[in-house]
Amino acid sequence: MPGYATKQECIAVAGVADLQIRSLLDRQQFSDPLGHALRVGISSATWPIFGLLWPSGARLAQRLAMRGVLPGERVLELGCGLGLPSLVGHRLGLDMTASDSHPLASRFLRANLRLNALAPMKYRHGAWNAPEPGPAAPHSTTLRGRYDLLIGSDLLYDRDASSALAGFIGRHANAQSEIWIVDPDRGNRAAFSRQMQGLGFACTQERLDSPASAAHPAYKGRLLTYVRA
C-alpha cells in the first residue's frame, strides 16, 4: 500500500479463530496525495486513526463474539476503522455491514478479508455529518436502510453539540433495535445519552475495566447499551 508503512498481527478473540490484521505501522503514517481525506474533513493529525487497532475495538469484538447469531438480524458497525468487530461478526455468520467515512477504510477491510480467507463483506460509506443521500450523493455506497444491532467503539471523542451521531443512529436503527457503544471514559457519554434519550432510547452501562496483563495493557471503559424506552 503506497505512501505509508503497514504491519500484520495475529489477533486472538475468544469464540472465533484468530484473525490476521493488517494495520498502519504507527500513528506517524500519512498519505493523502489527492486530498480525498481532507475534502471530507479528515486532517493529517487524525488521518492514521482509522488504520490502528484500539483497545475499545477489541472489547467490542469480544462482546460481539459472545452474542451468537440471531436469525434475520442485521448488524451495522459505525466508524469501523479496521473493522475488527465486523470481521469477528462476519466470521461468526452474522449479516454484517461495516461503515466508515475514511477513504481507505474499505481498502483495508478488503485486505483483511483476504488475509483471513473470508468471503466479501458489505461495506458502506457512513459519515454522521454528511447530508442525507439524494440523487447527487457523492458516494454510490452511502449508507442507507435500518439495522437491528448498531455497534461502535470509541466514537464519543467530542461533545457533538449538533447531535450528529445520535441523529445518524436514529435514522438507521429499527424500531426494536439495540445500540452498543464501547467508550473508554472520554467524558462525553452523559451528553450523548441525553441526545439518545431525546430519540426515545434508554441507556444501561456496564464497566469493562481490566487490569494489565502480559498480553494486554490495563483498560478502563464501559459498554453503553441503548434500547427504545
N, C-alpha and C positions, 0 to 999 in steps of 0.2 A: 504494500500500500504506500504509494509515493508521498513524500513530504513529511513523514513522521515515522517514528520507530514504534514497533509493537512487541509484545511478548505473549507467550502462551503458557497457561497454567491449568493444572488439573484441580477442579473444584468438587469437593465432596458435599452432597446434600443428602441427609438421611431420607430414605424412602425411594430414591431413584439411583440409577447408575451414575458414577462420577461423570462430570462434564468437562470437556476440554474448552477453555475460553481464551480467545484472542482478545487482548485489550491494548490500550496505549501503554507505552513503556513507563511513563510518569506524567506528572502534571505540567511538564515543560513542553510537551508536544503540541504543535500547532501547524495547520496547513489549510489555508482558505484562499488559494490563488485567484479564484474567480469571484470572491466576495459573496458566495451564497449564504454563508452563516451570518455575515454582517448585515445582509439585507433583511434577515428575519430577526435581528436584534441580538445575536449571539456575539459577544465581544471576544477578543483574543484571550482575555483572562478566564472566561467561562467556557471557551471552546472545548478544552480537553475533558471537561467534567463528564460528558456523556460516555466517554470511552474508558472509564475506570470502573473497577469493581468496588462497591461501597458496602460497609457493614450492614446498613439498613436493608439493602437489597438482598443480602444473604439471609437475614432474618425473615424477610417476606417470602423468599423462595422456600425456606424451611417450613413456614406455616402453610403455604400452598401445597407442599408435598404431603402434609398431614391431613388435608381436607378430603382427598379422594375425588372421584369423578361422579358428578350428578348428571343423569341423563338429560339432554336438551339444554344444559346450562351454557350460556355464552359468557366468556371471561375476557376482560379488557385490562391490559396493563397501561397505565398512564405514565408518561415521561420515562419510558422503559430504559433509555440508555443502552447498555449492552444486553439488557433483557434476560438476565439470569432467571428471575421468576417465570417469565414467559417460556423460556426453554425448558424449565422444570415442568410447567403445566403441559406443554406440548408433548414432552416425553411421556407424561402420565396418560395422555389421550384426551386432555381437555380441549374443548372448542375454544382455542386461544387466539387472541389478537393482540399484538404489541403495537404501541404507538409512541411517537416522539416527534419533536419539531426539529431536531438536529439533522442537517443534510446527509450525514454519514451514518446515522443510526441503522438504516435499513441495510447498508453495505456490510457493516459489522455483524448484523444479525444473520444475514445470508452466509457469511463466512463461518460463523459459529455453528450454524445448522449443518454445513458441510463437514466441519471438523468432527461432529458427533454423529454423522451418517443419519441425520434426521430429515424427514420429508419437509418440503417448503411449508412455511407458516405464514399466516395472514399478518400483514403489517400495514398500518395506516398513518398518514401524517396527522398528528394531533397537537395543536397549539392552543392553549386556553385563550390567549389574547387575540387570536385570529377571528375575523368576522365569520358569521355563518356561511357555509358554502352556497354558492349560487351558480348561475350559468357560466360566469367568468372566474370560477375558483382557480387559484394558481396551482393547485396540486390535484392531479387526477385521482390520487389516492387519499384525499382528505377524508377524515373520519366521519362516518355517518352511522345512523342506527342506534339501537339501545342494547344494553347488556344487563346480565343478571348479577354478575360479580365484577366490580371495578376495583383494581388494586394499584397501589403505588408506594414508593419508598422515598423518603427524604424530599418531599415535594413542598413542604411548608417553610421554605427558606426566606420568605419575606412576608410582610403583613397583608399583602394583596388587598389593598383598600377597595379595589374595583370589584372584588368577589369573582374574579375571572375563573379561578379554578373551581370554586363551588358551582358557579353557573354552568361551566363546562360539564361537570359531573351531573348536574340536574338535567341537562339536555340529552345525556347518553345513558342514564340509568332507567331501567324498567321500574314499573310501579312497585314491585316487590323485590327490588334489588338490595344488595348489600355492598358496602364500600369498606375496604381495608386500606388504611394509611399507616405505614410504619414511620414513626417520627423520632429522630434522635434528640428529643428535648430541645428543639431550637427556640421555643418560646412563643411560637405563633399559633399554637393549636387552639387556644381559647378563642381568638378572633375567628379562626376558620370554623370552629364548631358553632359559633353564633351564626355565621353565614349559612352553614348547613342546616341549622335549626330553622332558619327562615325559609328553607326549602322543604321543611317537613321531616328532617332527619334527626333522630335521637342518637346520642353517642354513648358508647361504653369504652372504657380504657383498660388495657392490660399491660403491666410492666413486663419488659423483655430484658431486664438487666442481667448481665452475666459477668463473672469475674474473669480476669485474664488467665489464659492457659498457654501451654507450649505451642498450640496451634493457632490460637486466636487472641487478639487483644481484648481488653475489657470493653464492655458495651453498656451504655445506658440509653434507654429509649422505651417507647411504648407502642403497642398496636392500638390504633383508634378504629373502632368499628361503628359504622353508621348504618342505621336501618330506618325505614319510614316509621314515624311515630304513630 
